[in-house]
């Protein structure tokens, strides 16, 4: 495995592997393939994992491959893997220095690959992501989704939300990120505990903790919204979000505490024994220490939300504040939104909505 200097060297002629997962996507697939072919920086290959399509998906891929300027490799999975494992298993075959994940029904703007790679190279980053435009089934723009990106920025390791997310199709990453930890051990989804962690949340965890992230404050892709997609952008009204928090109570906090502890244990168990192997041991220690701390803070928050009596809850809230829980994420905290939750739902037990 390469050492840290290899990970941050300038990339003179990067190869980009586009990794796509397909399943019955024939209706919009050709439009997305054409947008990949129209990139100003051409990929070195397109890798497709098909999860058992029964429509014309494979025929569309075959027709595109016949005239493509870059190699197209399609593997039909012997069993249905689900979109998360389909993406990650397909990515294991990538030969490029970088990986750009692609959904089957979106449209990339022509400079998406070029600008993403340029941002990674310019900032010695391991991931670039960008704003997107939401479009309807027919491709008509709905609105901008900035992914909370307000300006071009470089985010240092460990300075992003511990359980955050960027859209998978908006991510371009250094391929060696996927060598750091085995994705088979990534655990359950941080939003739906009955499902495996999606590939984009797993890659977010790796990229935002083991290296810099480059954020691009303009859209480079159109994100198609329709009823049949696995995940989409479905705004939840404030009152419903509030009621969800009340219903989840301390159980979700316990779950996130266990999730953070699992990530700390996973990083501990797979940390390199040599002083330099992909990343130096100091980076690994920082990841372990961060998620051990997050686990402790969420466990204490859960204790607050379960505690009986206002005086006991007030003492726990004071402990959380003294521990830096509500400091900005960039300073090792969980942010002010967690303070609002803990005051309203933990201390005051306000559930009147």
C-alpha positions as a printed NumPy array, in Angstrom:
array([[  0.   ,   0.   ,   0.   ],
       [  1.285,   3.526,  -0.763],
       [  2.653,   5.721,   1.995],
       [  1.346,   9.132,   2.967],
       [  3.643,  11.023,   0.621],
       [  2.177,   9.044,  -2.272],
       [ -1.312,   9.995,  -1.162],
       [ -0.595,  13.725,  -1.328],
       [  1.782,  13.994,  -4.302],
       [  0.7  ,  16.141,  -7.232],
       [ -1.218,  14.183,  -9.862],
       [  0.089,  15.001, -13.324],
       [ -2.102,  12.709, -15.413],
       [ -4.884,  11.325, -13.245],
       [ -7.095,   8.531, -14.444],
       [-10.739,   8.689, -13.417],
       [-12.82 ,   5.55 , -13.143],
       [-16.547,   6.231, -13.319],
       [-18.389,   3.68 , -11.184],
       [-22.072,   3.135, -11.913],
       [-24.674,   0.848, -10.347],
       [-27.655,  -0.065, -12.518],
       [-30.999,  -1.738, -11.975],
       [-33.878,  -1.379, -14.44 ],
       [-32.695,   2.082, -15.425],
       [-33.112,   1.973, -19.187],
       [-35.478,   4.946, -19.402],
       [-32.918,   7.598, -18.432],
       [-29.657,   5.681, -18.725],
       [-28.59 ,   6.798, -22.191],
       [-28.9  ,  10.477, -21.255],
       [-26.562,   9.931, -18.323],
       [-24.093,   7.903, -20.397],
       [-24.008,  10.641, -23.03 ],
       [-23.278,  13.24 , -20.354],
       [-20.327,  11.135, -19.158],
       [-19.07 ,  10.846, -22.727],
       [-19.298,  14.643, -23.067],
       [-16.943,  15.345, -20.136],
       [-14.101,  17.765, -20.823],
       [-11.841,  15.393, -18.882],
       [-12.603,  11.938, -20.206],
       [-12.653,   9.005, -17.772],
       [-10.163,   6.204, -18.248],
       [-13.002,   3.684, -17.918],
       [-16.655,   3.199, -17.029],
       [-17.357,   0.316, -14.669],
       [-20.953,  -0.856, -14.333],
       [-22.396,  -3.305, -11.855],
       [-25.865,  -4.435, -12.914],
       [-28.072,  -5.848, -10.184],
       [-30.246,  -8.082, -12.37 ],
       [-32.068,  -5.641, -14.641],
       [-35.082,  -7.04 , -16.475],
       [-35.596,  -4.076, -18.817],
       [-33.346,  -2.817, -21.635],
       [-30.558,  -1.57 , -19.342],
       [-27.974,  -4.059, -20.603],
       [-28.842,  -3.373, -24.225],
       [-28.413,   0.387, -23.675],
       [-25.026,  -0.24 , -22.081],
       [-23.954,  -2.52 , -24.902],
       [-24.904,   0.044, -27.542],
       [-23.05 ,   2.797, -25.694],
       [-19.951,   0.64 , -25.231],
       [-19.787,  -0.073, -28.969],
       [-19.   ,   3.563, -29.758],
       [-17.479,   4.817, -26.507],
       [-14.086,   6.528, -26.607],
       [-13.171,   4.86 , -23.295],
       [-13.513,   1.238, -22.144],
       [-16.861,   0.179, -20.699],
       [-16.843,  -2.87 , -18.42 ],
       [-20.21 ,  -4.295, -17.398],
       [-20.582,  -7.024, -14.786],
       [-23.964,  -8.558, -14.105],
       [-24.055,  -9.52 , -10.446],
       [-24.967, -13.189,  -9.841],
       [-27.286, -12.065,  -7.025],
       [-28.937,  -8.758,  -6.247],
       [-26.487,  -6.891,  -4.001],
       [-28.547,  -3.791,  -3.341],
       [-27.34 ,  -0.403,  -4.507],
       [-24.852,   0.186,  -1.661],
       [-22.877,  -3.053,  -2.048],
       [-23.257,  -2.874,  -5.823],
       [-21.432,   0.465,  -5.856],
       [-18.711,  -0.65 ,  -3.454],
       [-18.086,  -4.022,  -5.1  ],
       [-17.954,  -2.393,  -8.521],
       [-15.515,   0.229,  -7.199],
       [-13.114,  -2.548,  -6.171],
       [-12.438,  -3.162,  -9.878],
       [-11.479,   0.458, -10.566],
       [ -8.021,   1.063, -12.05 ],
       [ -8.069,   4.865, -12.018],
       [ -6.365,   7.057,  -9.442],
       [ -9.777,   8.595,  -8.785],
       [-13.312,   7.26 ,  -8.612],
       [-16.397,   9.244,  -9.601],
       [-19.65 ,   7.588,  -8.563],
       [-22.522,   7.789, -11.033],
       [-26.221,   7.11 , -10.65 ],
       [-28.033,   5.685, -13.641],
       [-30.569,   8.471, -14.156],
       [-28.864,  11.81 , -13.574],
       [-27.086,  14.173, -15.965],
       [-23.554,  15.475, -15.456],
       [-22.562,  18.942, -16.616],
       [-19.572,  18.845, -18.98 ],
       [-16.908,  20.064, -16.531],
       [-17.923,  17.914, -13.551],
       [-15.004,  15.472, -13.735],
       [-12.433,  18.097, -14.703],
       [-13.381,  20.543, -11.946],
       [-13.645,  17.831,  -9.306],
       [-10.203,  16.411, -10.039],
       [ -8.71 ,  19.904, -10.272],
       [-10.066,  20.724,  -6.807],
       [ -8.595,  17.535,  -5.343],
       [ -5.195,  18.207,  -6.878],
       [ -5.108,  21.906,  -5.982],
       [ -5.85 ,  21.282,  -2.314],
       [ -4.182,  17.902,  -1.708],
       [ -7.651,  16.594,  -0.922],
       [ -9.027,  13.069,  -1.017],
       [-12.542,  14.075,  -2.072],
       [-14.334,  16.795,  -4.007],
       [-18.059,  17.391,  -3.968],
       [-20.324,  20.095,  -5.351],
       [-23.763,  21.632,  -5.462],
       [-26.471,  20.028,  -7.62 ],
       [-29.643,  21.038,  -9.426],
       [-32.742,  19.013,  -8.633],
       [-34.76 ,  18.155, -11.739],
       [-38.046,  16.341, -12.239],
       [-38.577,  13.096, -14.126],
       [-38.475,  14.909, -17.459],
       [-35.317,  16.829, -16.567],
       [-36.97 ,  20.168, -15.83 ],
       [-35.07 ,  22.067, -13.102],
       [-36.818,  22.318,  -9.739],
       [-34.313,  24.124,  -7.546],
       [-30.698,  24.266,  -6.474],
       [-29.582,  21.901,  -3.708],
       [-26.326,  23.334,  -2.347],
       [-25.615,  20.36 ,  -0.035],
       [-24.915,  23.034,   2.624],
       [-22.015,  24.273,   0.461],
       [-22.145,  28.07 ,   0.592],
       [-18.713,  28.872,  -0.844],
       [-15.669,  27.144,  -2.276],
       [-13.846,  25.684,   0.689],
       [-11.348,  23.131,   1.898],
       [-12.369,  21.215,   5.024],
       [ -9.677,  19.677,   7.177],
       [ -9.889,  16.044,   8.403],
       [-12.3  ,  15.594,  11.302],
       [-13.934,  19.001,  10.819],
       [-17.158,  17.764,   9.159],
       [-20.313,  16.434,  10.804],
       [-19.506,  12.994,  12.268],
       [-22.619,  11.42 ,  10.711],
       [-23.046,  13.67 ,   7.687],
       [-23.634,  12.96 ,   4.018],
       [-22.879,  14.2  ,   0.537],
       [-24.71 ,  12.792,  -2.468],
       [-22.759,   9.842,  -3.819],
       [-23.008,  10.969,  -7.454],
       [-21.502,  14.327,  -6.461],
       [-18.404,  12.697,  -4.971],
       [-15.083,  12.21 ,  -6.704],
       [-12.535,  10.514,  -4.446],
       [ -8.974,   9.254,  -4.301],
       [ -9.516,   5.562,  -4.998],
       [ -7.167,   4.528,  -2.208],
       [ -9.655,   5.719,   0.393],
       [-11.543,   2.486,  -0.217],
       [ -8.475,   0.482,   0.845],
       [ -8.398,   1.945,   4.339],
       [-11.169,  -0.09 ,   5.955],
       [-13.197,  -3.11 ,   4.773],
       [-16.608,  -1.983,   3.604],
       [-18.122,  -5.32 ,   4.649],
       [-17.645,  -4.185,   8.265],
       [-19.102,  -0.693,   7.843],
       [-22.211,  -1.418,   9.913],
       [-25.786,  -0.209,   9.665],
       [-27.275,   2.931,   8.206],
       [-27.125,   5.915,  10.548],
       [-30.665,   6.864,   9.494],
       [-32.349,   3.491,   9.026],
       [-30.891,   0.989,  11.46 ],
       [-32.501,  -1.959,   9.665],
       [-30.437,  -1.319,   6.517],
       [-26.752,  -1.511,   5.709],
       [-24.867,   1.793,   5.619],
       [-25.145,   3.222,   2.074],
       [-21.983,   3.654,   0.04 ],
       [-22.183,   7.457,   0.093],
       [-22.35 ,   7.698,   3.885],
       [-19.471,   5.23 ,   4.158],
       [-17.349,   7.183,   1.685],
       [-18.262,  10.415,   3.495],
       [-16.931,   8.914,   6.744],
       [-13.671,   7.84 ,   5.104],
       [-13.083,  11.021,   3.128],
       [-13.954,  13.587,   5.804],
       [-11.876,  11.89 ,   8.492],
       [ -8.796,  10.616,   6.653],
       [ -8.101,  13.636,   4.458],
       [ -9.158,  17.037,   3.219],
       [-12.436,  17.631,   1.398],
       [-12.765,  20.198,  -1.404],
       [-16.198,  21.82 ,  -1.667],
       [-17.286,  23.384,  -4.966],
       [-19.973,  26.05 ,  -4.616],
       [-21.704,  25.674,  -7.954],
       [-23.698,  22.825,  -9.493],
       [-22.003,  20.228, -11.667],
       [-24.841,  17.708, -12.062],
       [-28.6  ,  17.415, -12.361],
       [-30.177,  15.118,  -9.769],
       [-33.345,  13.523, -11.126],
       [-36.209,  13.14 ,  -8.663],
       [-38.802,  10.425,  -9.219],
       [-40.833,   7.934,  -7.174],
       [-38.811,   4.818,  -8.041],
       [-35.375,   5.951,  -6.845],
       [-33.881,   4.348,  -3.732],
       [-33.118,   7.704,  -2.119],
       [-34.058,  11.23 ,  -3.077],
       [-34.499,  14.71 ,  -1.709],
       [-37.788,  14.739,   0.16 ],
       [-38.086,  17.8  ,   2.396],
       [-39.597,  17.022,   5.794],
       [-41.615,  19.832,   7.424],
       [-40.242,  21.22 ,  10.686],
       [-43.183,  19.991,  12.766],
       [-42.734,  16.453,  11.428],
       [-38.996,  16.526,  12.108],
       [-39.743,  17.686,  15.643],
       [-42.27 ,  14.912,  16.209],
       [-39.792,  12.38 ,  14.857],
       [-37.215,  13.542,  17.4  ],
       [-39.761,  13.203,  20.203],
       [-40.737,   9.703,  19.067],
       [-37.11 ,   8.571,  18.768],
       [-36.255,   9.792,  22.251],
       [-33.017,   8.504,  23.728],
       [-32.995,   5.351,  21.595],
       [-31.538,   7.132,  18.58 ],
       [-28.894,   8.773,  20.74 ],
       [-27.916,   5.343,  22.083],
       [-27.776,   4.024,  18.527],
       [-25.495,   6.828,  17.369],
       [-23.287,   6.319,  20.415],
       [-22.904,   2.643,  19.495],
       [-22.272,   3.568,  15.857],
       [-19.498,   5.98 ,  16.83 ],
       [-17.959,   3.366,  19.136],
       [-18.068,   0.836,  16.292],
       [-16.209,   3.231,  13.987],
       [-13.565,   3.883,  16.633],
       [-13.112,   0.138,  17.159],
       [-12.982,  -0.503,  13.417],
       [-10.281,   2.138,  12.92 ],
       [ -8.356,   0.777,  15.911],
       [ -8.453,  -2.79 ,  14.656],
       [ -7.382,  -1.946,  11.113],
       [ -4.854,   0.78 ,  11.855],
       [ -1.521,   0.118,  10.125],
       [  1.216,  -1.319,  12.312],
       [  3.974,   0.461,  10.366],
       [  4.642,   4.168,  10.989],
       [  3.6  ,   5.017,   7.422],
       [  1.135,   2.909,   5.494],
       [ -1.375,   4.815,   3.344],
       [ -1.691,   7.361,   6.16 ],
       [  0.509,   7.9  ,   9.178],
       [ -0.529,   6.537,  12.55 ],
       [ -1.285,  10.017,  13.88 ],
       [ -4.188,  10.325,  11.442],
       [ -5.563,   6.969,  12.558],
       [ -5.28 ,   7.975,  16.213],
       [ -7.173,  11.188,  15.473],
       [-10.025,   9.229,  13.868],
       [-10.178,   6.791,  16.792],
       [-10.098,   9.557,  19.393],
       [-12.733,  11.574,  17.565],
       [-15.273,   8.753,  17.42 ],
       [-14.558,   7.626,  20.951],
       [-15.381,  11.18 ,  22.015],
       [-18.519,  11.282,  19.859],
       [-19.622,   7.976,  21.413],
       [-19.187,   9.406,  24.935],
       [-21.053,  12.617,  24.101],
       [-24.007,  10.812,  22.56 ],
       [-24.158,   8.428,  25.528],
       [-24.266,  11.416,  27.887],
       [-26.925,  13.09 ,  25.755],
       [-28.976,   9.917,  25.962],
       [-28.606,   9.959,  29.731],
       [-29.92 ,  13.523,  29.756],
       [-32.953,  12.596,  27.672],
       [-33.758,   9.677,  30.01 ],
       [-33.094,  11.36 ,  33.345],
       [-35.943,  11.912,  35.798],
       [-36.317,  15.27 ,  37.479],
       [-35.394,  18.736,  36.261],
       [-32.401,  19.202,  38.64 ],
       [-30.75 ,  15.979,  37.399],
       [-31.313,  16.985,  33.791],
       [-29.901,  20.452,  34.445],
       [-26.731,  18.922,  35.896],
       [-26.319,  16.657,  32.888],
       [-26.82 ,  19.558,  30.489],
       [-24.142,  21.493,  32.359],
       [-21.776,  18.503,  32.068],
       [-22.407,  18.337,  28.349],
       [-21.736,  22.05 ,  27.922],
       [-18.554,  21.847,  30.008],
       [-17.342,  18.955,  27.836],
       [-17.558,  21.149,  24.737],
       [-20.495,  19.232,  23.275],
       [-22.088,  22.305,  21.732],
       [-18.95 ,  23.828,  20.271],
       [-18.758,  24.   ,  16.453],
       [-17.898,  20.757,  14.695],
       [-14.64 ,  22.347,  13.549],
       [-13.628,  22.581,  17.223],
       [-14.588,  19.05 ,  18.209],
       [-18.183,  19.694,  19.242],
       [-21.548,  18.603,  17.889],
       [-22.825,  22.103,  17.131],
       [-25.519,  24.431,  18.433],
       [-28.366,  22.445,  16.886],
       [-27.628,  19.692,  19.383],
       [-27.854,  22.271,  22.17 ],
       [-31.327,  23.291,  20.991],
       [-32.404,  19.641,  20.937],
       [-31.02 ,  18.962,  24.392],
       [-32.616,  22.037,  25.939],
       [-36.032,  21.586,  24.342],
       [-36.33 ,  17.798,  24.314],
       [-33.888,  16.797,  27.041],
       [-34.052,  19.474,  29.711],
       [-37.569,  20.843,  29.257],
       [-39.177,  17.695,  27.766],
       [-41.244,  19.936,  25.511],
       [-43.412,  17.772,  23.257],
       [-46.379,  20.005,  22.614],
       [-46.305,  20.09 ,  18.803]])
